[in-house]
Amino acid sequence: MSKKTNKSKKILNSAEILKREEQFIECYRKYNGKGLRILLGLYKGDYDNLFLSSLFFVVKSIPEWVLPLITADVINLVIARPDNFVFRLMLDLIIALVVLLQNIPTHMLHSHFFSKAKRRVEAGLRGAMVRKLQQLSIGFHKEMPTGKIQSKVMRDVENVEALSSQMFTVVMRVISNMTITLVVVLTKSITVFIMFLICIPFFAFIIAKFKKPLKNRNSEFRKTVENTSSSVIDMIELVPVTRAHALEEKEIKKITNEVTDVAHKGYRLDFIQSLFGSVIWVLMSLAQVVCLIFTGYLAVKGTIQNVGDITLYQTYFTTLLGHVNGIIAIMPILAKGLESVTSIGEILAAGDIEDNKGKEKIKEIKGSYQFNNVYFKYDDQSRVLNGINLKINEGETIALVGESGSGKSTIISLVTGFYKPTSGEILLDGKNIESIDLQSYRRFLSVVPQKTILFSGTVKENITYGNPRISKERLDEVIDAAQLRSVIEKLPKGLNTSVGEHGDKLSGGQKQRIAIARAIIRDPKVIIFDEATSALDSASELEIQKAIENLTKNRTTFIVAHRLSTIRNADKIAVIKNGKCVEFGTYDELMAKKGEFYNLKTLQS
């Protein structure tokens, strides 16, 4: 007997999300800096939903302009007392019931179509940001703090969603209700209609006067919140360091100052919003009093024939001002939303991406490298590499040694394709690395960094990251090769033990062995160790060395070494100094030479 499953259809499938992600990135690239154009562009593909939502919005809003007509008619009937008085009253009651009850289904239909469009944009926008973040260069990620990125993906998208809701609701209400209101008034009294029209530019002028300061204060507040969010994340990550050095009070003072700055900027924003709201409320209330007196005067003079029409005009005028006030009330939300549209553009419109389009996709590599007179410098910095020349043969293990800042890690970043040489060329199996699809190339690459990066999952999930369908036999083989068996046996749940946030439940040696297992399981042709044992004790280092030896067999290997005793078995050692390779050879050759490597080794003895 089969079970029936009631799965509701998702508003977006994977193919639609992908299409929207690309559409949104293109939209930001095309309209960068034009907030409203971008917002309209985000809804491309959902215009049908917006149309249907607008249609039902107009229908559901009928009570707003029909009920004042009924109210005026009832007052006029009470005063005139015609023969069909009861019939007319019952007719007004039936009309009121119909227009009110229809609001329930039409309001739900309006919400259905608009929410569908809005949530599709919300999901697509976040998906587009995640996609672009994966495409942006490592340099971009080093410049953009994590807290700011998090704020853009979560907070700014929420603000854009709020902007969409407010703009759509208010604009539709203004277009539908104000249009009908003014048409009804025009058919009844040209004099009252002119008075109504005078109010609109007056309030528009007030709005314009407040628009710029509101935008400026919102921009200040948003940037301050982003900076503080980034600082809080840094503070949390540095808690062990802060505690170890008794710097708690310094951190507290630093974050408190930033939080106080947020409060100050928030106060300035609240103040201008409050002043804006107060001034508008007084002016609107005064305008309503003027309308009441003016229509009362017209009734006495006979220009307005039916006394009930005074109530009609007063209600319509209140409605008109209410719509204007609605526009005014959402000005802070609009300013915040448009600022968030711009903020998201700092990611989606960024041009600092790794472009692999049209480049050769690599299906296999042998693993030989050649650096030909390679120079490199980071933005606004002096040169880091000054004409590196290196040749690494297939399957060789090459160790890069030298003082801090000599350029070792930069060479590794060039090998992984994170950066391009400022000049010169790097050849992979005889091909310029800049001419190949780096994503296809990195499938043959594994990196074990100095600072092990684990995510908050189980040991098994961290080892099989990117390879979830690994067989048990292959997993056991990898665990043994990474010298990880003894570690797993001691963990409470073995492979299913949670490593904690960033792997904080494990020691440095345990985390490093997991990182090595993750590298082995990919079966790479090229492996990179970036000072993988520099922060470990001697016992852990010995275990890691065994794991490294298992991993480097028949693979081209780059090792950035801090402890020179660990690279005795390397095929070649390159001594890097001031961005140049000053010595190159085997361990024994360099020791016999008694040059730079010999001096470095002697210092560690």
C-alpha positions in Angstrom: 0.0 0.0 0.0 1.6 3.3 -1.1 1.6 6.3 1.1 0.3 9.5 -0.3 2.4 12.6 0.2 1.1 16.1 0.2 4.0 18.1 -0.9 3.1 21.7 -1.8 4.6 22.9 -5.0 7.5 25.2 -4.4 7.3 28.8 -5.7 10.7 28.3 -7.3 12.5 25.2 -8.7 16.3 24.9 -9.2 16.2 25.8 -12.8 14.2 29.0 -12.1 16.5 30.0 -9.3 19.5 29.6 -11.5 17.9 31.7 -14.3 16.9 34.4 -11.8 20.4 34.5 -10.2 21.9 35.3 -13.6 19.1 37.8 -14.4 19.6 39.7 -11.1 23.4 39.9 -11.6 22.9 41.2 -15.1 20.2 43.7 -13.8 22.7 45.1 -11.3 25.5 45.3 -13.9 23.2 47.1 -16.3 21.5 49.6 -14.0 24.2 50.0 -11.3 23.4 53.0 -9.2 19.8 53.4 -10.4 17.8 52.0 -7.5 14.2 52.1 -8.9 15.3 50.7 -12.3 17.0 47.8 -10.5 13.9 47.2 -8.3 11.7 47.0 -11.4 14.2 44.8 -13.2 14.2 42.3 -10.3 10.5 41.6 -10.9 11.0 40.8 -14.6 9.4 37.4 -15.1 6.8 38.1 -12.4 4.9 41.0 -14.1 1.9 38.6 -14.7 1.7 38.0 -10.9 2.0 41.7 -10.2 -0.8 42.5 -12.8 -3.2 39.9 -11.2 -2.3 41.2 -7.7 -3.0 44.8 -8.9 -6.3 43.8 -10.3 -7.5 42.1 -7.1 -6.1 45.0 -5.1 -8.3 47.5 -7.0 -11.4 45.3 -6.4 -10.7 44.7 -2.8 -10.3 48.5 -2.2 -13.8 49.3 -3.5 -15.1 49.9 0.0 -12.7 52.8 0.5 -14.5 55.0 -2.1 -18.0 53.3 -2.1 -18.7 53.6 1.7 -18.3 57.4 1.7 -20.9 57.6 -1.1 -23.3 55.4 1.0 -22.7 57.5 4.1 -23.5 60.7 2.2 -26.6 59.1 0.6 -27.9 57.9 4.0 -27.5 61.4 5.5 -29.2 63.0 2.5 -32.1 60.4 2.8 -32.5 61.1 6.5 -32.8 64.9 5.8 -35.0 64.6 2.6 -37.3 61.6 3.8 -38.4 60.5 0.3 -41.3 58.0 -0.2 -38.9 55.2 -1.0 -36.8 55.9 2.1 -36.8 52.4 3.5 -36.1 50.8 0.1 -33.1 53.2 -0.4 -31.7 52.5 3.0 -31.9 48.7 2.4 -30.3 49.1 -1.0 -27.4 51.0 0.6 -27.1 48.2 3.2 -27.0 45.5 0.5 -24.4 47.4 -1.5 -22.3 47.9 1.7 -22.5 44.2 2.5 -21.4 43.1 -1.0 -18.5 45.5 -1.2 -17.3 44.6 2.3 -17.6 40.8 2.0 -15.9 40.7 -1.4 -12.8 42.2 0.3 -12.0 38.8 2.0 -11.5 36.6 -1.1 -10.0 39.4 -3.3 -7.6 40.5 -0.5 -6.4 36.8 -0.3 -5.9 36.6 -4.0 -4.1 39.9 -4.1 -1.8 38.7 -1.3 -1.3 35.3 -3.0 0.0 36.8 -6.3 2.0 39.5 -4.7 3.6 37.3 -2.1 4.5 34.8 -4.8 6.3 37.4 -6.8 8.0 39.0 -3.8 9.3 35.8 -2.3 10.6 34.6 -5.6 12.6 37.8 -5.9 13.8 37.5 -2.3 15.0 33.9 -2.8 16.5 34.7 -6.2 18.3 37.8 -4.8 19.9 35.8 -2.0 20.8 33.1 -4.4 22.4 35.6 -6.8 24.5 37.0 -4.0 25.7 33.6 -3.0 26.5 32.8 -6.6 28.4 36.1 -7.1 30.3 35.6 -3.8 31.5 32.3 -5.2 32.6 34.0 -8.4 34.4 37.0 -6.8 38.1 37.0 -6.5 39.9 36.1 -3.3 41.2 39.6 -3.2 37.6 40.9 -3.0 36.9 38.6 0.0 40.0 39.8 1.8 38.8 43.4 1.4 35.2 42.9 2.3 34.7 41.9 6.0 32.5 38.9 6.7 30.1 40.9 8.8 29.4 43.3 6.0 28.7 40.4 3.6 26.4 38.8 6.1 24.5 42.0 6.6 24.0 42.5 2.9 22.8 38.9 2.3 20.3 39.0 5.2 19.4 42.5 6.4 19.6 44.3 3.0 17.5 41.7 1.2 14.9 42.1 4.0 14.9 45.8 3.4 14.4 45.4 -0.3 11.5 43.0 0.4 10.0 45.7 2.7 10.6 48.3 0.0 8.7 46.2 -2.5 5.8 45.6 -0.2 5.4 49.3 0.7 5.9 50.6 -2.8 3.5 48.2 -4.4 0.8 48.7 -1.7 1.0 52.5 -1.5 1.4 53.1 -5.2 -1.6 50.9 -6.0 -3.7 52.5 -3.4 -2.7 56.0 -4.6 -3.3 55.2 -8.2 -6.7 53.4 -7.7 -8.3 55.2 -4.7 -7.0 58.7 -5.4 -8.0 58.5 -9.1 -11.5 57.4 -8.3 -11.8 59.9 -5.4 -10.8 62.8 -7.6 -13.1 61.7 -10.4 -16.1 61.5 -8.1 -15.3 64.9 -6.6 -14.9 66.4 -10.0 -18.3 65.2 -11.1 -19.9 66.8 -8.0 -18.0 70.1 -7.5 -15.3 71.7 -9.6 -14.6 74.1 -6.8 -13.9 71.3 -4.2 -11.9 69.5 -6.8 -9.6 72.5 -7.3 -9.1 72.8 -3.6 -8.1 69.1 -3.5 -5.6 69.6 -6.2 -3.9 72.5 -4.4 -3.0 70.2 -1.5 -1.1 67.7 -3.6 1.8 69.8 -4.8 2.0 71.4 -1.3 2.6 68.1 0.3 4.9 67.0 -2.6 7.1 70.0 -1.8 7.3 69.0 1.9 8.3 65.4 0.9 11.0 66.7 -1.4 12.5 68.9 1.4 12.9 65.9 3.7 14.0 63.4 1.0 17.7 64.2 0.9 18.4 64.4 4.7 16.4 61.1 5.2 18.5 59.4 2.5 21.8 60.7 4.0 20.9 59.6 7.5 19.8 56.2 6.3 23.1 55.8 4.5 25.1 56.7 7.5 23.2 54.4 9.7 23.4 51.4 7.3 27.2 51.7 7.0 27.7 52.1 10.7 25.6 49.0 11.4 27.6 47.0 8.8 30.9 48.0 10.3 29.7 47.2 13.8 28.4 43.8 12.7 31.8 43.0 11.2 33.6 44.1 14.5 31.3 41.9 16.6 32.1 38.8 14.5 35.8 39.6 14.8 35.4 40.0 18.6 33.6 36.7 19.0 36.4 34.9 17.0 39.1 36.5 19.0 37.6 35.7 22.5 40.3 33.1 23.3 43.1 35.4 22.3 41.5 38.4 24.1 41.0 36.3 27.3 44.6 34.9 27.1 46.1 38.4 27.0 43.7 39.9 29.5 42.4 42.4 26.9 38.7 42.0 27.8 38.3 45.6 28.8 40.0 46.9 25.7 37.6 44.9 23.5 34.6 45.9 25.6 35.6 49.6 25.2 36.1 49.2 21.5 32.8 47.5 20.7 31.0 49.8 23.2 32.3 52.8 21.3 31.0 51.3 18.0 27.6 50.3 19.5 27.4 53.9 20.9 28.1 55.2 17.4 25.3 53.1 16.0 23.0 54.4 18.7 24.0 58.0 17.9 23.5 57.5 14.1 20.2 55.8 14.9 19.1 58.7 17.1 19.8 61.2 14.3 17.8 59.0 11.9 14.9 58.7 14.4 15.0 62.5 15.1 14.7 63.5 11.4 12.0 60.8 10.9 10.1 62.1 14.0 10.3 65.7 12.9 9.2 64.7 9.4 6.1 62.8 10.8 5.2 65.6 13.3 5.3 68.4 10.8 3.2 66.4 8.3 0.6 65.4 10.9 0.1 69.1 12.0 -0.2 70.2 8.4 -2.6 67.4 7.5 -4.8 68.0 10.5 -4.9 71.8 9.7 -5.8 70.9 6.1 -8.7 68.8 7.2 -10.1 71.6 9.4 -9.8 74.0 6.4 -11.6 71.5 4.2 -14.5 71.1 6.7 -14.9 74.9 7.1 -14.6 75.5 3.3 -17.2 72.8 2.4 -19.5 74.1 5.2 -19.2 77.6 3.7 -20.1 76.3 0.3 -23.1 74.5 1.7 -24.4 77.7 3.3 -23.9 79.6 0.0 -25.8 76.9 -1.9 -22.9 75.7 -4.0 -23.2 72.3 -2.3 -26.9 71.2 -2.6 -26.9 68.2 -0.3 -25.7 68.5 3.3 -24.6 64.8 3.2 -22.0 65.8 0.6 -20.1 67.7 3.2 -19.4 64.3 4.9 -18.5 62.8 1.5 -16.0 65.6 0.8 -14.6 65.5 4.3 -14.2 61.7 4.1 -12.6 61.8 0.6 -10.3 64.6 1.6 -9.3 62.6 4.7 -8.7 59.6 2.4 -6.7 61.8 0.0 -4.5 63.1 2.8 -4.2 59.6 4.2 -2.8 58.4 0.9 -0.4 61.3 0.8 0.5 60.6 4.5 1.0 57.0 3.5 3.6 58.0 0.9 5.2 60.3 3.5 5.1 57.5 6.2 7.0 55.1 4.0 9.7 57.6 3.0 12.1 56.2 5.6 11.4 52.6 4.5 11.8 53.7 0.8 15.1 55.5 1.7 16.3 52.5 3.7 15.2 50.1 0.9 16.9 52.0 -1.9 20.0 52.3 0.2 19.9 48.5 0.6 19.4 48.1 -3.2 22.7 50.1 -3.6 24.4 48.1 -0.8 23.6 44.8 -2.5 25.1 46.2 -5.7 28.5 46.3 -4.0 28.4 42.5 -4.4 26.2 41.9 -7.5 27.7 44.7 -9.6 31.3 44.0 -8.5 33.5 43.3 -11.5 36.4 41.7 -9.6 35.4 38.1 -10.7 37.3 35.1 -11.8 36.2 34.9 -15.5 36.5 31.4 -17.0 34.2 31.9 -20.0 35.7 30.7 -23.3 38.8 29.2 -21.6 39.9 25.6 -22.1 38.4 23.1 -19.6 41.0 20.7 -18.3 40.1 17.0 -18.3 43.4 15.8 -16.9 46.7 17.1 -15.8 50.2 15.7 -15.3 51.3 18.2 -12.8 54.4 19.9 -14.2 54.8 23.7 -13.5 57.2 26.3 -14.8 57.5 29.9 -13.5 59.0 32.2 -16.1 60.2 35.5 -14.7 57.0 36.0 -12.6 56.4 39.3 -10.9 53.5 40.0 -8.6 52.2 42.8 -6.4 48.9 43.3 -4.5 46.9 46.4 -5.1 48.5 49.6 -3.8 51.5 47.6 -2.4 55.1 47.2 -3.4 56.1 44.1 -5.3 56.0 40.8 -3.5 57.6 38.6 -6.2 60.5 40.0 -8.2 61.1 37.6 -11.1 60.6 34.1 -9.9 61.9 31.3 -12.1 61.1 27.7 -11.1 60.6 24.4 -12.8 58.7 21.6 -11.0 58.4 18.2 -12.8 55.5 15.9 -12.7 55.2 14.0 -9.3 57.9 16.1 -7.6 57.7 17.4 -4.1 59.0 21.0 -3.9 59.4 22.8 -0.6 59.3 26.6 -0.4 61.3 28.1 2.5 62.3 31.5 3.5 61.6 34.3 6.1 58.0 35.6 6.7 57.0 37.9 3.9 59.4 36.6 1.4 56.6 35.5 -1.0 56.1 31.8 -0.3 52.3 32.0 0.3 52.0 34.3 -2.8 53.5 31.6 -5.0 51.0 29.2 -3.6 48.1 31.6 -4.4 49.4 31.9 -7.9 49.6 28.1 -8.3 45.9 27.8 -7.1 44.9 30.6 -9.5 43.7 32.9 -6.8 45.8 35.7 -8.3 47.3 36.4 -11.7 51.0 37.4 -12.2 51.5 41.1 -12.7 53.9 40.0 -15.4 55.6 36.8 -16.5 53.8 33.5 -17.0 53.1 30.3 -15.1 52.9 27.1 -17.3 50.9 24.0 -16.3 51.9 21.1 -18.4 53.2 23.6 -21.0 50.0 25.7 -21.0 49.7 29.2 -19.6 47.6 28.9 -16.5 45.7 32.1 -17.5 44.3 30.4 -20.6 42.6 27.5 -18.8 39.3 27.2 -16.9 40.5 27.4 -13.3 37.4 25.7 -11.9 38.1 22.6 -14.0 41.8 22.8 -13.1 41.1 22.9 -9.3 39.2 19.6 -9.5 42.7 18.1 -9.6 44.0 20.2 -6.7 43.8 19.8 -2.9 45.0 22.3 -0.3 45.8 21.7 3.3 46.1 25.3 4.8 48.0 26.4 7.9 44.7 27.4 9.5 42.5 24.4 9.2 39.0 25.3 8.1 36.2 23.0 9.3 32.5 23.7 9.3 30.0 22.9 12.1 29.2 19.3 11.1 30.4 15.8 11.9 33.9 14.5 11.3 32.6 12.4 8.4 30.8 15.4 6.8 34.0 17.4 7.0 36.1 14.6 5.5 33.7 13.9 2.6 33.0 17.6 1.9 32.1 17.7 -1.8 32.2 13.9 -2.1 29.1 12.7 -0.1 28.8 9.3 -2.0 32.2 7.9 -1.0 32.1 4.2 -0.2 32.9 2.9 3.2 36.0 1.0 1.9 37.4 4.2 0.4 36.6 6.2 3.5 38.4 3.7 5.7 41.4 3.8 3.4 41.5 7.6 3.6 41.2 7.5 7.4 44.2 5.2 7.7 46.3 7.2 5.2 45.6 10.4 7.2 46.6 8.7 10.5 43.1 9.5 11.7 42.0 6.1 13.0 43.3 6.6 16.6 41.6 10.0 16.7 38.2 8.6 15.6 38.3 5.7 18.0 38.6 8.2 20.9 35.7 10.4 19.9 32.3 9.7 21.6 30.4 9.1 18.4 33.3 8.2 16.1 32.8 9.6 12.6 29.5 11.1 13.6 31.0 13.2 16.3 30.2 16.9 15.9 33.4 19.0 15.5 31.8 22.2 16.9 31.9 25.6 15.4 35.1 25.9 13.3 36.2 22.5 14.8 36.6 24.0 18.2 36.0 20.7 19.9 39.1 19.2 18.4 42.8 19.8 18.9 45.0 21.4 16.3 46.6 18.0 15.3 43.1 16.3 15.0 41.8 19.1 12.8 44.8 19.0 10.6 44.5 15.3 10.1 40.8 15.7 9.1 42.0 18.4 6.6 44.5 15.9 5.2 41.8 13.2 4.9 39.6 15.7 3.1 42.5 16.3 0.7 43.3 12.6 0.2 39.7 11.7 -0.5 39.7 13.9 -3.6 42.6 11.9 -5.1 44.3 15.0 -6.4 47.1 15.2 -8.9 48.5 18.3 -7.1 48.6 18.8 -3.4 49.6 22.0 -1.5 50.6 22.2 2.2 50.8 25.7 3.4 52.8 25.4 6.7 50.6 22.5 7.7 52.6 21.6 10.8 53.9 25.0 12.0 51.4 25.2 14.9 51.6 21.6 16.1 53.5 19.9 18.9 56.3 17.4 18.1 54.1 14.3 18.6 51.3 15.7 16.4 53.8 16.8 13.9 55.2 13.3 13.6 51.7 11.9 12.9 51.0 14.6 10.4 54.3 13.9 8.6 53.3 10.3 8.2 50.0 11.4 6.7 51.8 13.8 4.4 54.1 11.1 3.1 51.0 9.0 2.3 49.4 11.8 0.4 52.4 13.0 -1.6 53.1 9.7 -3.4 52.9 10.1 -7.2 51.6 13.6 -6.8 53.1 17.0 -7.6 53.4 18.6 -4.1 54.1 22.1 -2.9 55.1 22.4 0.7 55.5 25.8 2.4 57.7 24.8 5.3 58.4 26.6 8.6 60.3 23.8 10.3 63.1 22.8 7.9 63.6 19.4 9.5 60.2 18.3 8.0 61.3 18.7 4.4 64.4 16.5 4.3 62.7 14.1 1.9 61.5 16.8 -0.5 62.8 16.3 -4.1 63.7 20.0 -4.4 63.9 23.0 -2.0 63.4 26.5 -3.2 64.7 29.3 -1.0 62.7 32.4 -1.4 64.1 35.8 -0.4 62.8 39.2 -1.2 60.5 37.8 -3.9 63.2 35.8 -5.7 64.4 32.2 -5.7 67.9 32.5 -4.5 68.7 28.8 -4.1 67.2 25.7 -5.6 68.2 22.0 -5.0 68.0 19.0 -2.8 68.3 19.1 1.0 71.8 17.7 0.9 72.9 20.0 -2.0 71.8 23.1 -0.2 73.3 22.1 3.1 76.6 21.4 1.4 76.5 24.8 -0.3 76.4 26.5 3.1 74.3 29.4 1.7 70.9 30.8 2.6 69.3 27.5 3.4 72.2 26.4 5.5 71.9 29.6 7.5 68.2 29.2 8.0 68.7 25.6 9.1 71.5 26.5 11.5 69.2 29.1 13.2 66.6 26.4 13.9 69.2 23.9 15.3 
